[in-house]
Amino acid sequence: MIELILFIIVAAVAIFGALTVVFARNPVYGAMGLMMTLFSLAVFYVVHLAHLVAAVQVIVYAGAVMTLFLFVIMMIGVDRDEDNTEKLPMQRQFVGALGLVIVLVAGIAAVGGRFDWVRPAASTVEANGTVQEVGKLLFTEWILPFEATSLLLIIAAAGAIALAYFGPRRRDREDA
Amino acid sequence: MDFWDVLFVAARVVLAFVIPLVAVIFLVWGERKINADMTNRIGPNRAGPWGILQTVADGLKLFFKEQVTPRKVEFLLYAAAPILALIPAFMTFLVIPWGEGFTWEIGGKVREFAFVGADLNIGVLFFLAMSSVAVYAIVLAGWSSGSKYPLLGGIRGTAQAISYEAAMGLAIVAVILFASTTSTDGGTLSFVELVERQRGTWDEVVSLPGGLSWFENVLGLIPRWNILPQFIAFVIFMIAAVAETNRAPFDLVEAEQELVGGFHTEYSGFRFAMFFLAEYTNMFNMSAIAVVLFFGGWDGPTFDQWLPGIIVTFLPLFWFLLKTAAVLFVYIWIRATWPRLRYDQLMNLGWKRLIPAALVWLIASTVVVSVRQFGWPWA
């Protein structure tokens, strides 16, 4: 019961945050909305006993990524009179139609009582998201993907530095 | 879960809120007094004996002052920023253990009262999460004020927090790694457990070769706190902690000579008081965490043969507060004696000195821990 109440509150907050991201005129409010959604997701992870994922969600996304977003928004400066004329040819209509189809399918599923399409995972192992369990899995079974991901991040960082330092416009920047 | 359990939990949470609040009252007064002494002044001495009620008087004054709201602010975020500063500050103390706790037979059952707001199994990560969220208050206050100096302060705050969080995290990882070898249970991220593992003395864990066994008597006198094996991590942690809380010499966020008041230039009255409270609560939290990670938390002489039970119960709380006060004194000492860093010096120190040093120390700790656990690779 408590879980349901918590879910309804937090889900409402998450959806509100997501809508803010889309509809806010001011990018700073959009960023705050995104942060709200990320926090709500962290609460969901806690409810599902994935404590490590919840903490990492807050540290990495809310703490680091969103701070950088805000940093960039503030550095570039917020221009409130943005040009809002439509430049996309068909996308808006297409997305609208697709959304309608999804709502229809979901509605039919709900009315037809066919939600057993979506089943819980087949394994009966109790979910355990403690740091110890996640660490064991990461460093035994998934060590190769884990290390490959870290390599990917290093390459991305090195690439960003290379682009910034050794790009063709280097001379311009030094003169400026 | 009956009435008494609920009451106990509520009491713990309320205490976890009240302890930093009361500590801040003394901290602000103490800072002004110590600063005054170090610069050969008298300091506050009017409100109460030795001016000890000065903070209360200041707080009341700020509470009743007018809140000036400049015309160009983004009001929603402008009003939210002080609240966002306070929430992480008080949430952090929730996971810090401040005493051993006691058992009490009441309501027909023996119940345990732990001296910690909530013993999370991810306590350390929770603390890191809260400290990384705390920067939002500065950023948003700076941006929403609609003024130049606060914006500069806010941008500086973001860059500074991101830079020093990394070094702090790496220093803590080294401590966690070391703590994982001090128990057969493996690693832990709970602050309560980290304190438990620092109890006792060094002769319980270190076994020396025959010729040196006399030295074990000396080791028997030294408490098993992490400060000894992890001293470099402590230094890195402390520097990063001062930078994280935006205290001098890292107070570029609110550098008076350059930025008026920095991010809180446009704030007045109680909103300013909230920023002030958050900053000092963060200082207290950082000191408390330094004590928990490196100085054995509430560990200390118990004197349980000589003192009555009630004092023995609350003695750990006294040791904890005493050690925290000692670390806070260092904080104030640094502020009173060191000039502020220039911005490029701050970035150099963070990225080119602290983070590499923390990485090297982490690798060194890893090697030591692995050798202790698995032996030399060629043996």
Contacts between the chains, C-beta under 8 A, distances in Angstrom:
chain1	res1	chain2	res2	distance
A	26	B	74	7.6
A	28	B	74	7.6
A	28	B	77	7.0
A	28	B	140	7.8
A	28	B	143	6.2
A	28	B	144	7.9
A	29	B	76	7.8
A	29	B	77	7.6
A	32	B	77	7.3
A	32	B	140	7.7
A	35	B	136	7.5
A	51	B	120	7.6
A	51	B	121	6.4
A	51	B	122	4.8
A	52	B	122	6.4
A	52	B	125	7.2
A	54	B	122	7.9
A	55	B	122	4.9
A	55	B	125	3.6
A	55	B	126	6.2
A	55	B	128	7.7
A	55	B	129	5.5
A	56	B	125	7.4
A	58	B	129	3.9
A	58	B	132	7.4
A	58	B	133	6.7
A	59	B	125	6.7
A	59	B	128	5.5
A	59	B	129	4.8
A	59	B	132	5.6
A	62	B	129	7.5
A	62	B	132	7.3
A	62	B	133	6.0
A	63	B	128	7.8
A	63	B	129	6.3
A	63	B	132	2.8
A	63	B	133	5.9
A	63	B	135	7.8
A	63	B	165	7.5
A	64	B	132	6.6
A	64	B	162	6.7
A	64	B	165	7.8
A	67	B	132	7.4
A	67	B	135	5.8
A	67	B	136	7.4
A	67	B	139	6.9
A	67	B	158	5.6
A	67	B	161	7.1
A	67	B	162	6.2
A	68	B	162	7.3
A	70	B	136	7.7
A	70	B	139	5.3
A	70	B	140	7.9
A	70	B	143	7.7
A	70	B	158	6.8
A	71	B	139	7.6
A	71	B	155	6.9
A	71	B	158	4.7
A	71	B	159	7.2
A	74	B	139	7.2
A	74	B	142	7.8
A	74	B	143	5.5
A	74	B	151	6.9
A	74	B	154	6.8
A	74	B	155	5.9
A	74	B	158	7.8
A	75	B	155	6.8
A	130	B	121	6.5
A	131	B	121	7.2
A	131	B	122	6.4
A	131	B	125	7.8
A	131	B	187	7.6
A	131	B	189	5.7
A	132	B	186	6.7
A	132	B	187	7.1
A	135	B	187	7.9
